[in-house]
C-alpha cells in the first residue's frame, strides 16, 4: 500500500468513527425532545390538532375558517395544537387564543427558519429539530385532526394518521378534511385507483370525513366523543 493510500484510508476510518460517535450522541438529542414533549403535553388535557398550509395569508377564506374552527373548539374546552408557524397554523392558535382556550404550538426548526407565531401560550410552545418526534407528539396528544388545505407536510401528517389508525397502532380518533373542492381530486384518486386496485378496503374510507364549514368540522369531533371516551392515543 502506498503512502497516499494509507493516508486516504486513515482519513476514511477517522471520518467513519466520527460519524458513529455523532450518531450515538444524536440518540440523546432525540430522547431529550421526547422527554420534553411528554412532560409538557401530558399536562394540557384533550386537544385537537389543526393542520394546513403555512402560506395561507390572513385574508384568505381558509385562514378565517380555521380561526372560527379553533374558537369553537376552545369554547367547548378543547385545547388547539398547531405546527406553531404562520398561515393556517397561526390562524389555529389565534382562534384558540381569542376564545381564551389552550393554544399549543409544536414548532419545527427548518433551514429557512420557521418562526413561531405570537398566539401560542408561552408555556405551551415546544421547539423540535426532528420531524418524526414532532409527529409522535401530534399523534399522542390529539383527540382529533382537522386538516385544512395544505402542501406536502399536511399530506404527510394526514396519511400517517390514517395509516396508524388503519393498522391499529393508535386508537381511532376523528379526522376531518375541510374544503371538498380542494380534496376532491385526491379523494377521487383514492377511490378510483387505490380502492379499485384493492390496496385499501371500503372500510378505510370511513376513517375520515369531508366537510365545508367550521360548524360541520367541530360537530364531527363533538359527535365522535359523544360515543367514545377521551383517551390517550398511545
MARBA-3410 file (N, C-alpha, C, O; in Angstrom, 1 decimal):
234
0.9,-1.2,0.0,0.0,0.0,0.0,0.9,1.2,0.0,1.8,1.3,0.8 ~ 0.6,2.2,-0.9,1.4,3.4,-1.0,1.1,4.3,0.2,0.1,4.2,0.9 ~ 2.0,5.2,0.4,1.8,6.2,1.5,0.5,7.0,1.3,-0.2,7.3,2.2 ~ 0.2,7.3,0.0,-1.0,8.1,-0.3,-2.3,7.3,0.1,-3.2,7.8,0.7 ~ -2.3,6.0,-0.2,-3.4,5.1,0.1,-3.6,5.0,1.6,-4.7,5.0,2.2
-2.4,4.9,2.4,-2.5,4.7,3.8,-3.1,6.0,4.4,-4.0,5.9,5.3 ~ -2.8,7.2,3.9,-3.3,8.4,4.4,-4.8,8.5,4.1,-5.6,8.9,5.0 ~ -5.2,8.1,2.9,-6.6,8.1,2.5,-7.4,7.2,3.4,-8.5,7.5,3.8 ~ -6.9,6.0,3.6,-7.6,5.0,4.4,-7.7,5.5,5.9,-8.8,5.3,6.5 ~ -6.7,6.1,6.4,-6.7,6.6,7.7,-7.7,7.7,7.9,-8.4,7.8,8.9
-7.8,8.6,6.9,-8.7,9.6,6.9,-10.2,9.1,6.8,-11.1,9.6,7.6 ~ -10.4,8.1,6.0,-11.7,7.5,5.9,-12.1,6.8,7.2,-13.3,7.0,7.6 ~ -11.2,6.1,7.8,-11.6,5.4,9.1,-11.9,6.4,10.2,-12.8,6.3,11.0 ~ -11.1,7.5,10.2,-11.3,8.6,11.2,-12.7,9.2,11.0,-13.4,9.4,11.9 ~ -13.0,9.5,9.7,-14.3,10.1,9.4,-15.5,9.2,9.8,-16.5,9.6,10.3
-15.3,7.9,9.5,-16.3,6.9,9.9,-16.5,6.8,11.4,-17.7,6.8,11.9 ~ -15.4,6.9,12.1,-15.5,6.9,13.6,-16.3,8.1,14.1,-17.1,8.0,15.0 ~ -15.9,9.2,13.5,-16.6,10.5,13.9,-18.1,10.4,13.6,-18.9,10.9,14.4 ~ -18.5,9.8,12.5,-19.9,9.7,12.1,-20.6,8.8,13.2,-21.7,9.1,13.6 ~ -20.0,7.7,13.6,-20.6,6.8,14.5,-20.8,7.5,15.9,-21.8,7.3,16.5
-19.8,8.2,16.3,-19.9,9.0,17.6,-21.0,10.0,17.5,-21.8,10.1,18.4 ~ -21.1,10.7,16.4,-22.1,11.7,16.2,-23.5,11.0,16.2,-24.4,11.6,16.8 ~ -23.6,9.9,15.6,-24.9,9.2,15.6,-25.3,8.7,17.0,-26.5,8.8,17.4 ~ -24.3,8.3,17.8,-24.6,7.9,19.1,-25.1,9.0,20.0,-26.1,8.9,20.7 ~ -24.5,10.2,19.9,-24.9,11.3,20.7,-26.2,11.8,20.2,-27.0,12.5,21.0
-26.6,11.6,18.9,-27.8,12.1,18.4,-29.0,11.4,19.1,-30.1,12.0,19.3 ~ -28.8,10.2,19.6,-29.8,9.5,20.4,-30.3,10.3,21.6,-31.4,10.3,21.9 ~ -29.3,10.9,22.2,-29.6,11.7,23.4,-30.4,12.9,23.1,-31.3,13.4,23.8 ~ -30.1,13.5,21.9,-30.9,14.7,21.5,-32.3,14.3,21.2,-33.3,15.0,21.5 ~ -32.5,13.1,20.6,-33.8,12.6,20.3,-34.6,12.3,21.5,-35.8,12.7,21.7
-33.9,11.7,22.5,-34.6,11.4,23.8,-35.0,12.7,24.5,-36.1,12.7,25.1 ~ -34.1,13.7,24.4,-34.4,14.9,25.1,-35.7,15.6,24.5,-36.5,16.1,25.3 ~ -35.9,15.5,23.2,-37.1,16.1,22.6,-38.3,15.3,23.0,-39.4,15.9,23.3 ~ -38.2,14.0,23.1,-39.3,13.2,23.5,-39.7,13.5,25.0,-40.9,13.7,25.3 ~ -38.7,13.5,25.8,-39.0,13.8,27.3,-39.6,15.1,27.5,-40.6,15.3,28.2
-39.1,16.1,26.8,-39.6,17.5,27.0,-41.1,17.6,26.5,-41.9,18.2,27.1 ~ -41.3,16.9,25.3,-42.7,16.9,24.8,-43.6,16.2,25.6,-44.7,16.7,25.9 ~ -43.3,15.0,26.1,-44.1,14.2,27.0,-44.5,15.0,28.3,-45.6,15.0,28.7 ~ -43.5,15.6,28.9,-43.7,16.3,30.2,-44.6,17.5,30.0,-45.5,17.7,30.8 ~ -44.5,18.3,28.9,-45.3,19.5,28.7,-46.7,19.1,28.3,-47.7,19.7,28.8
-46.8,18.2,27.3,-48.1,18.0,26.7,-49.0,17.1,27.5,-50.2,17.2,27.4 ~ -48.5,16.3,28.4,-49.3,15.5,29.3,-50.2,16.3,30.2,-51.2,15.8,30.7 ~ -49.8,17.5,30.5,-50.5,18.4,31.4,-51.6,19.2,30.8,-52.4,19.8,31.5 ~ -51.7,19.1,29.5,-52.6,20.1,28.8,-54.1,19.6,28.8,-55.0,20.4,28.8 ~ -54.3,18.3,28.6,-55.7,17.8,28.5,-56.1,17.6,27.1,-55.3,17.7,26.2
-57.4,17.3,26.8,-57.8,17.0,25.5,-57.6,18.1,24.5,-57.9,19.3,24.8 ~ -57.0,17.7,23.3,-56.7,18.7,22.3,-57.1,18.2,20.9,-57.2,17.0,20.7 ~ -57.3,19.1,20.0,-57.5,18.8,18.6,-56.4,19.5,17.8,-56.1,20.7,18.0 ~ -55.7,18.8,16.9,-54.7,19.4,16.1,-55.3,19.9,14.8,-56.2,19.3,14.2 ~ -54.9,21.1,14.4,-55.3,21.7,13.1,-54.1,21.8,12.2,-53.1,22.4,12.6
-54.2,21.2,11.0,-53.1,21.3,10.0,-53.5,22.1,8.8,-54.7,22.3,8.5 ~ -52.5,22.6,8.1,-52.8,23.3,6.8,-51.6,24.1,6.4,-50.6,24.1,7.0 ~ -51.8,24.7,5.3,-50.7,25.4,4.6,-50.1,26.6,5.5,-50.9,27.4,6.0 ~ -48.8,26.7,5.5,-48.1,27.9,6.1,-48.3,29.1,5.2,-47.9,30.2,5.7 ~ -48.7,28.9,4.0,-48.8,30.0,3.0,-50.1,30.7,2.9,-50.3,31.6,2.1
-51.1,30.3,3.7,-52.4,30.9,3.7,-52.3,32.2,4.4,-52.1,32.2,5.6 ~ -52.5,33.3,3.7,-52.4,34.6,4.3,-53.6,35.0,5.2,-54.7,34.3,5.1 ~ -53.5,36.0,6.0,-54.5,36.4,6.9,-55.9,36.6,6.3,-56.9,36.3,6.9 ~ -55.9,37.2,5.1,-57.2,37.5,4.5,-57.8,36.3,3.7,-58.9,36.4,3.2 ~ -57.2,35.2,3.7,-57.7,34.0,2.9,-58.9,33.4,3.6,-58.9,33.4,4.9
-59.8,32.9,2.8,-61.0,32.3,3.4,-60.7,31.1,4.4,-61.3,31.0,5.4 ~ -59.7,30.3,4.0,-59.3,29.2,4.9,-58.7,29.7,6.2,-58.8,29.0,7.2 ~ -58.0,30.8,6.1,-57.4,31.3,7.4,-58.5,31.7,8.3,-58.5,31.4,9.5 ~ -59.5,32.4,7.8,-60.7,32.8,8.6,-61.5,31.6,9.1,-61.9,31.6,10.3 ~ -61.7,30.6,8.3,-62.4,29.5,8.7,-61.6,28.7,9.8,-62.3,28.2,10.7
-60.3,28.7,9.7,-59.5,28.0,10.7,-59.7,28.7,12.0,-59.8,28.0,13.1 ~ -59.6,30.0,12.0,-59.8,30.8,13.3,-61.2,30.4,13.9,-61.3,30.2,15.1 ~ -62.2,30.3,13.1,-63.6,30.0,13.6,-63.6,28.6,14.2,-64.2,28.4,15.2 ~ -63.0,27.6,13.5,-62.9,26.3,14.0,-62.2,26.2,15.3,-62.7,25.6,16.3 ~ -61.1,26.9,15.4,-60.3,26.9,16.7,-61.1,27.5,17.8,-61.1,27.1,19.0
-61.8,28.6,17.5,-62.6,29.3,18.5,-63.7,28.4,19.0,-64.0,28.3,20.2 ~ -64.4,27.7,18.1,-65.5,26.8,18.5,-65.0,25.6,19.4,-65.6,25.2,20.4 ~ -63.8,25.1,19.0,-63.2,24.0,19.8,-62.9,24.5,21.2,-63.1,23.9,22.2 ~ -62.2,25.7,21.3,-61.8,26.3,22.6,-63.0,26.5,23.5,-62.9,26.3,24.7 ~ -64.1,27.0,22.9,-65.3,27.3,23.7,-65.9,26.0,24.3,-66.6,26.0,25.3
-65.6,24.9,23.7,-66.1,23.6,24.2,-65.1,22.9,25.1,-65.3,21.8,25.6 ~ -64.0,23.6,25.4,-63.0,23.1,26.3,-61.8,22.3,25.8,-61.0,21.8,26.5 ~ -61.7,22.3,24.4,-60.6,21.6,23.8,-59.4,22.5,23.6,-59.6,23.7,23.3 ~ -58.2,22.1,23.9,-57.0,22.8,23.5,-56.8,22.6,22.0,-57.3,21.7,21.4 ~ -56.1,23.6,21.4,-55.8,23.5,20.0,-54.3,23.4,19.8,-53.6,24.2,20.3
-53.9,22.4,19.0,-52.5,22.2,18.7,-52.3,22.6,17.2,-53.0,22.1,16.4 ~ -51.2,23.3,17.0,-50.8,23.6,15.6,-49.3,23.3,15.4,-48.6,23.0,16.4 ~ -48.8,23.5,14.2,-47.4,23.3,14.0,-46.6,24.5,14.4,-45.4,24.5,14.2 ~ -47.3,25.5,14.9,-46.5,26.6,15.5,-46.1,27.8,14.6,-45.7,28.8,15.1 ~ -46.2,27.6,13.3,-45.8,28.6,12.4,-46.8,29.5,11.9,-47.8,29.8,12.6
-46.6,30.1,10.7,-47.6,31.1,10.1,-48.7,30.4,9.4,-48.9,29.2,9.4 ~ -49.5,31.2,8.7,-50.6,30.6,7.8,-51.7,30.0,8.6,-52.2,30.5,9.6 ~ -52.1,28.8,8.2,-53.2,28.0,8.9,-52.8,27.8,10.4,-53.6,27.8,11.2 ~ -51.5,27.5,10.6,-51.1,27.3,12.0,-51.3,28.5,12.9,-51.8,28.4,14.0 ~ -51.0,29.6,12.3,-51.2,30.9,13.1,-52.7,31.1,13.3,-53.1,31.5,14.4
-53.5,30.8,12.3,-55.0,31.0,12.4,-55.5,30.1,13.5,-56.4,30.5,14.3 ~ -55.0,28.9,13.6,-55.5,27.9,14.6,-55.2,28.4,16.0,-56.1,28.5,16.9 ~ -54.0,28.9,16.2,-53.6,29.4,17.5,-54.3,30.7,17.8,-54.7,31.0,19.0 ~ -54.5,31.5,16.8,-55.2,32.8,17.0,-56.6,32.6,17.4,-57.1,33.3,18.3 ~ -57.3,31.6,16.8,-58.7,31.4,17.2,-58.8,30.8,18.6,-59.7,31.3,19.3
-58.0,29.9,19.0,-58.0,29.4,20.3,-57.7,30.5,21.3,-58.3,30.6,22.4 ~ -56.7,31.3,21.0,-56.3,32.4,21.9,-57.4,33.4,22.1,-57.6,33.9,23.2 ~ -58.1,33.7,21.0,-59.2,34.7,21.1,-60.4,34.3,22.0,-61.1,35.1,22.6 ~ -60.5,32.9,22.1,-61.6,32.4,23.0,-61.1,32.0,24.4,-61.9,31.5,25.2 ~ -59.9,32.4,24.7,-59.3,32.0,26.0,-59.0,30.6,26.2,-58.9,30.1,27.3
-58.9,29.8,25.1,-58.5,28.4,25.2,-57.1,28.2,25.2,-56.2,29.1,25.0 ~ -56.7,26.9,25.4,-55.3,26.5,25.4,-54.8,26.5,23.9,-55.4,25.9,23.1 ~ -53.7,27.2,23.7,-53.1,27.3,22.4,-51.7,26.8,22.4,-50.8,27.4,22.9 ~ -51.5,25.6,21.7,-50.3,24.9,21.7,-49.6,25.0,20.4,-50.3,24.9,19.3 ~ -48.3,25.1,20.4,-47.5,25.2,19.1,-46.4,24.3,19.1,-45.5,24.3,20.0
-46.3,23.3,18.2,-45.2,22.4,18.1,-44.3,22.9,16.9,-44.5,22.4,15.7 ~ -43.4,23.8,17.1,-42.7,24.4,16.1,-41.5,23.5,15.7,-41.0,22.8,16.5 ~ -41.1,23.6,14.4,-40.0,22.8,13.8,-38.9,23.7,13.3,-39.2,24.7,12.7 ~ -37.7,23.4,13.6,-36.5,24.1,13.1,-36.3,23.7,11.7,-36.0,22.6,11.4 ~ -36.3,24.7,10.8,-36.1,24.4,9.4,-34.9,25.3,8.8,-34.6,26.3,9.4
-34.3,24.8,7.7,-33.2,25.6,7.1,-33.5,27.0,6.8,-32.7,27.9,6.9 ~ -34.8,27.2,6.4,-35.2,28.6,6.0,-35.9,29.3,7.2,-36.5,30.3,7.1 ~ -35.8,28.6,8.4,-36.3,29.1,9.6,-37.8,29.4,9.7,-38.3,30.3,9.0 ~ -38.5,28.6,10.4,-39.9,28.8,10.7,-40.0,29.5,12.1,-39.7,28.8,13.1 ~ -40.5,30.7,12.1,-40.6,31.4,13.4,-42.0,31.1,13.9,-43.0,31.1,13.2
-42.1,30.8,15.2,-43.4,30.6,15.8,-44.3,31.8,15.8,-43.8,32.9,15.9 ~ -45.6,31.6,15.8,-46.5,32.7,15.7,-46.7,33.2,17.2,-46.4,32.6,18.1 ~ -47.3,34.4,17.3,-47.4,35.1,18.6,-48.7,34.7,19.4,-48.9,35.2,20.4 ~ -49.5,33.8,18.8,-50.7,33.4,19.5,-50.6,32.1,20.3,-51.6,31.6,20.8 ~ -49.4,31.6,20.4,-49.2,30.4,21.2,-49.0,30.8,22.7,-48.3,31.7,23.0
-49.6,30.0,23.6,-49.3,30.3,25.0,-47.9,30.1,25.3,-47.3,29.1,24.8 ~ -47.3,31.0,26.1,-45.8,30.9,26.3,-45.4,29.5,26.9,-44.3,29.0,26.5 ~ -46.2,29.0,27.8,-45.8,27.7,28.4,-46.2,26.5,27.6,-46.0,25.4,28.0 ~ -46.7,26.7,26.4,-47.2,25.6,25.5,-46.5,25.7,24.1,-47.0,25.1,23.2 ~ -45.4,26.3,24.1,-44.6,26.3,22.8,-43.4,25.3,23.0,-42.6,25.4,23.9
-43.3,24.4,22.0,-42.3,23.4,22.0,-41.5,23.5,20.7,-42.1,23.7,19.6 ~ -40.2,23.4,20.8,-39.4,23.5,19.6,-38.8,22.2,19.3,-38.2,21.5,20.2 ~ -38.9,21.7,18.0,-38.4,20.4,17.6,-37.4,20.5,16.5,-37.4,21.4,15.6 ~ -36.4,19.6,16.5,-35.4,19.5,15.4,-35.8,18.4,14.5,-35.4,18.4,13.3 ~ -36.5,17.4,15.1,-36.8,16.2,14.3,-38.3,16.1,14.0,-39.2,16.2,14.9
-38.6,16.0,12.7,-40.0,15.9,12.3,-40.7,14.7,12.9,-41.8,14.7,13.3 ~ -40.0,13.5,13.0,-40.6,12.3,13.5,-41.0,12.4,15.0,-42.0,11.9,15.4 ~ -40.2,13.1,15.8,-40.5,13.3,17.2,-41.8,14.2,17.3,-42.7,13.9,18.0 ~ -41.8,15.2,16.5,-42.9,16.2,16.5,-44.2,15.5,16.1,-45.2,15.7,16.7 ~ -44.1,14.6,15.1,-45.3,13.9,14.7,-45.8,12.9,15.7,-47.1,12.7,15.9
-45.0,12.3,16.5,-45.4,11.5,17.6,-46.2,12.3,18.6,-47.2,11.9,19.1 ~ -45.8,13.6,18.9,-46.5,14.4,19.8,-47.9,14.8,19.3,-48.9,14.7,20.0 ~ -48.0,15.0,18.0,-49.3,15.3,17.4,-50.2,14.1,17.6,-51.4,14.2,18.0 ~ -49.7,12.9,17.3,-50.5,11.7,17.4,-50.9,11.4,18.8,-52.0,11.0,19.1 ~ -49.9,11.4,19.7,-50.2,11.0,21.1,-51.1,11.9,21.9,-51.9,11.5,22.7
-51.1,13.2,21.6,-51.8,14.2,22.4,-53.0,14.8,21.7,-53.5,15.8,22.2 ~ -53.3,14.3,20.5,-54.5,14.8,19.8,-55.7,13.9,19.9,-55.5,12.7,19.8 ~ -56.9,14.4,20.2,-58.1,13.6,20.2,-58.8,13.8,18.9,-59.9,13.2,18.7 ~ -58.3,14.5,17.9,-58.9,14.7,16.6,-57.9,15.5,15.7,-57.1,16.3,16.2 ~ -58.1,15.3,14.4,-57.3,16.0,13.4,-58.3,16.8,12.6,-59.3,16.2,12.0
-58.1,18.1,12.4,-58.8,18.9,11.4,-57.8,19.3,10.4,-56.9,20.1,10.7 ~ -58.0,18.9,9.2,-57.0,19.1,8.1,-57.5,20.1,7.1,-58.4,19.8,6.3 ~ -56.9,21.3,7.1,-57.3,22.3,6.1,-56.4,22.1,4.9,-55.5,21.3,4.9 ~ -56.7,22.7,3.7,-55.9,22.6,2.6,-54.4,22.9,2.8,-54.1,23.9,3.5 ~ -53.5,22.1,2.3,-52.1,22.4,2.5,-51.3,21.6,1.5,-51.8,21.1,0.6
-50.0,21.6,1.8,-49.0,21.0,0.9,-48.5,19.7,1.3,-49.2,18.9,2.0 ~ -47.2,19.4,1.0,-46.7,18.1,1.3,-46.7,17.7,2.8,-46.9,16.6,3.2 ~ -46.3,18.7,3.6,-46.3,18.5,5.0,-47.6,18.1,5.6,-47.8,17.2,6.4 ~ -48.7,18.8,5.1,-50.0,18.5,5.5,-50.4,17.1,5.1,-51.1,16.3,5.9 ~ -50.1,16.7,3.9,-50.4,15.3,3.4,-49.6,14.3,4.2,-50.2,13.2,4.6
-48.4,14.6,4.6,-47.6,13.7,5.4,-48.3,13.4,6.7,-48.4,12.2,7.1 ~ -48.7,14.4,7.4,-49.4,14.3,8.7,-50.7,13.6,8.6,-51.1,12.7,9.4 ~ -51.5,13.9,7.5,-52.8,13.3,7.3,-52.6,11.8,7.1,-53.3,11.0,7.7 ~ -51.8,11.4,6.1,-51.7,10.0,5.8,-51.0,9.1,6.8,-51.3,7.9,7.0 ~ -50.1,9.7,7.6,-49.5,9.0,8.7,-50.6,8.6,9.8,-50.7,7.5,10.3
-51.5,9.6,10.0,-52.6,9.4,11.0,-53.5,8.3,10.5,-53.9,7.4,11.2 ~ -53.9,8.4,9.2,-54.8,7.3,8.6,-54.1,6.0,8.7,-54.8,5.0,9.0 ~ -52.8,5.9,8.4,-52.1,4.6,8.4,-52.1,4.0,9.8,-52.3,2.8,9.9 ~ -51.8,4.8,10.8,-51.6,4.3,12.1,-53.0,3.8,12.7,-53.0,2.8,13.4 ~ -54.1,4.5,12.3,-55.4,4.1,12.7,-55.8,2.8,12.0,-56.3,1.9,12.6
-55.5,2.8,10.7,-55.9,1.7,9.8,-55.2,0.4,10.3,-55.8,-0.7,10.3 ~ -54.0,0.5,10.8,-53.2,-0.7,11.2,-53.3,-1.0,12.7,-52.7,-1.9,13.2 ~ -54.1,-0.2,13.4,-54.4,-0.4,14.8,-53.2,0.0,15.7,-53.2,-0.5,16.9 ~ -52.3,0.8,15.2,-51.2,1.2,16.1,-51.5,2.3,17.0,-50.9,2.5,18.1 ~ -52.6,3.1,16.7,-53.1,4.1,17.7,-54.6,3.9,17.7,-55.2,3.3,16.9
-55.2,4.5,18.8,-56.6,4.4,19.0,-57.3,5.3,17.9,-56.7,6.3,17.5 ~ -58.4,4.9,17.5,-59.1,5.7,16.5,-59.6,7.0,17.0,-60.0,7.1,18.1 ~ -59.4,8.1,16.2,-59.9,9.4,16.5,-60.4,10.0,15.2,-60.0,9.6,14.1 ~ -61.3,11.1,15.4,-61.9,11.7,14.2,-60.9,12.4,13.3,-60.0,13.2,13.9 ~ -60.9,12.3,12.0,-60.1,13.0,11.1,-61.1,13.8,10.1,-61.9,13.1,9.5
-61.0,15.1,10.1,-61.9,15.9,9.3,-61.1,16.7,8.2,-60.2,17.4,8.6 ~ -61.5,16.5,7.0,-60.9,17.3,5.9,-61.8,18.4,5.5,-63.0,18.2,5.2 ~ -61.3,19.6,5.6,-62.2,20.8,5.3,-61.9,21.3,3.9,-60.8,21.6,3.5 ~ -63.0,21.5,3.2,-62.9,22.0,1.8,-63.0,21.0,0.7,-62.0,20.5,0.2 ~ -64.2,20.6,0.4,-64.4,19.5,-0.5,-63.8,19.8,-1.9,-63.3,18.8,-2.6
-63.9,21.0,-2.3,-63.3,21.4,-3.6,-61.8,21.1,-3.7,-61.3,20.7,-4.7 ~ -61.1,21.4,-2.6,-59.7,21.1,-2.5,-59.4,19.7,-2.5,-58.4,19.2,-3.2 ~ -60.1,18.9,-1.7,-59.8,17.5,-1.5,-60.3,16.6,-2.6,-60.0,15.4,-2.7 ~ -61.2,17.1,-3.5,-61.9,16.3,-4.4,-61.0,15.4,-5.3,-61.2,14.2,-5.5 ~ -60.0,16.0,-5.9,-59.1,15.3,-6.8,-58.4,14.2,-6.1,-58.3,13.1,-6.7
-57.8,14.4,-5.0,-57.1,13.4,-4.2,-58.0,12.3,-3.8,-57.7,11.1,-4.0 ~ -59.2,12.6,-3.3,-60.1,11.5,-2.8,-60.7,10.8,-4.0,-61.0,9.6,-3.8 ~ -60.8,11.4,-5.1,-61.3,10.7,-6.3,-60.3,9.7,-6.7,-60.6,8.6,-7.1 ~ -59.0,10.0,-6.7,-57.9,9.1,-7.0,-57.9,7.9,-6.0,-57.7,6.8,-6.3 ~ -58.1,8.3,-4.7,-58.1,7.2,-3.7,-59.2,6.2,-4.0,-59.0,5.0,-3.9
-60.4,6.7,-4.4,-61.5,5.8,-4.7,-61.3,5.0,-5.9,-61.5,3.8,-6.0 ~ -60.9,5.7,-7.0,-60.8,5.1,-8.3,-59.6,4.3,-8.5,-59.6,3.3,-9.3 ~ -58.5,4.6,-7.9,-57.3,3.9,-8.1,-56.9,3.0,-6.9,-56.7,1.8,-7.1 ~ -56.8,3.5,-5.7,-56.4,2.7,-4.6,-57.4,1.7,-4.2,-57.1,0.5,-4.0 ~ -58.7,2.1,-4.1,-59.7,1.2,-3.7,-60.0,0.2,-4.8,-60.1,-1.0,-4.5
-60.1,0.6,-6.1,-60.4,-0.3,-7.2,-59.2,-1.3,-7.4,-59.4,-2.4,-7.9 ~ -58.0,-0.9,-6.9,-56.9,-1.9,-7.1,-56.8,-2.8,-5.8,-55.9,-3.6,-5.7 ~ -57.7,-2.6,-4.9,-57.8,-3.4,-3.7,-56.6,-3.2,-2.8,-56.3,-4.1,-1.9 ~ -55.9,-2.0,-2.9,-54.8,-1.7,-2.0,-55.3,-1.1,-0.7,-54.6,-1.1,0.3 ~ -56.6,-0.7,-0.6,-57.3,-0.3,0.6,-58.7,-1.0,0.5,-59.1,-1.4,-0.5
-59.4,-1.0,1.7,-60.7,-1.5,1.7,-61.7,-0.4,1.8,-61.4,0.7,2.1 ~ -63.0,-0.7,1.5,-64.1,0.3,1.6,-64.2,0.8,3.0,-64.5,2.0,3.2 ~ -63.9,0.0,4.0,-63.9,0.4,5.4,-62.9,1.5,5.7,-63.2,2.4,6.5 ~ -61.8,1.5,5.0,-60.8,2.6,5.2,-61.3,4.0,4.9,-60.8,5.0,5.4 ~ -62.2,4.0,4.0,-62.8,5.3,3.6,-63.6,6.0,4.7,-63.9,7.2,4.6
-63.9,5.2,5.7,-64.7,5.7,6.8,-63.8,6.4,7.9,-64.3,6.9,8.9 ~ -62.5,6.3,7.7,-61.5,6.9,8.7,-61.5,8.4,8.6,-60.9,9.0,9.5 ~ -62.1,9.0,7.6,-62.1,10.5,7.6,-63.4,11.0,7.1,-64.2,10.2,6.5 ~ -63.7,12.2,7.3,-64.9,12.9,6.9,-64.6,14.2,6.2,-63.7,14.9,6.6 ~ -65.3,14.5,5.1,-65.1,15.7,4.4,-66.2,16.7,4.7,-67.4,16.3,4.6
-65.9,17.9,5.0,-66.9,18.9,5.3,-66.5,20.3,4.6,-65.4,20.4,4.1 ~ -67.4,21.2,4.7,-67.2,22.5,4.1,-67.4,23.7,5.0,-67.1,24.8,4.6 ~ -67.8,23.5,6.2,-67.9,24.6,7.1,-67.3,24.4,8.4,-67.0,23.2,8.8 ~ -67.0,25.4,9.2,-66.4,25.3,10.5,-67.3,24.6,11.4,-66.9,23.7,12.2 ~ -68.6,24.8,11.4,-69.6,24.2,12.2,-69.6,22.6,12.0,-69.7,21.9,12.9
-69.6,22.2,10.7,-69.6,20.8,10.4,-68.3,20.1,10.9,-68.3,19.0,11.4 ~ -67.2,20.8,10.8,-65.9,20.3,11.3,-65.9,20.0,12.8,-65.5,18.9,13.2 ~ -66.3,20.9,13.6,-66.3,20.7,15.0,-67.4,19.8,15.5,-67.2,19.1,16.4 ~ -68.5,19.8,14.8,-69.6,18.9,15.1,-69.2,17.5,15.0,-69.7,16.6,15.8 ~ -68.4,17.2,14.0,-68.0,15.8,13.8,-67.1,15.3,15.0,-67.2,14.2,15.5
-66.3,16.2,15.5,-65.4,15.9,16.6,-66.3,15.7,17.9,-66.2,14.7,18.6 ~ -67.3,16.6,18.1,-68.1,16.5,19.2,-69.0,15.2,19.2,-69.1,14.6,20.2 ~ -69.5,14.9,18.1,-70.4,13.7,17.9,-69.6,12.4,18.2,-70.1,11.5,18.8 ~ -68.3,12.4,17.7,-67.5,11.3,18.0,-67.3,11.0,19.5,-67.4,9.8,19.9 ~ -67.1,12.0,20.2,-66.8,11.9,21.7,-68.1,11.8,22.5,-68.1,11.7,23.7
-69.2,11.9,21.8,-70.5,11.6,22.5,-70.6,10.1,22.6,-71.3,9.5,23.5 ~ -69.9,9.4,21.7,-69.9,7.9,21.7,-68.7,7.2,22.3,-68.8,6.1,22.9 ~ -67.6,7.9,22.2,-66.3,7.3,22.7,-65.7,8.1,23.8,-65.8,9.4,23.8 ~ -65.0,7.5,24.7,-64.3,8.2,25.8,-63.0,8.8,25.3,-62.4,8.3,24.4 ~ -62.7,10.0,25.8,-61.4,10.6,25.5,-60.3,9.8,26.2,-60.4,9.5,27.3
-59.3,9.4,25.4,-58.2,8.6,26.0,-56.9,8.9,25.2,-57.0,9.3,24.0 ~ -55.8,8.6,25.8,-54.5,8.8,25.0,-54.5,7.9,23.8,-55.1,6.8,23.8 ~ -53.7,8.3,22.8,-53.7,7.5,21.5,-52.6,6.5,21.5,-52.5,5.7,20.6 ~ -51.7,6.5,22.5,-50.6,5.5,22.6,-50.7,4.8,23.9,-49.9,3.9,24.2
END
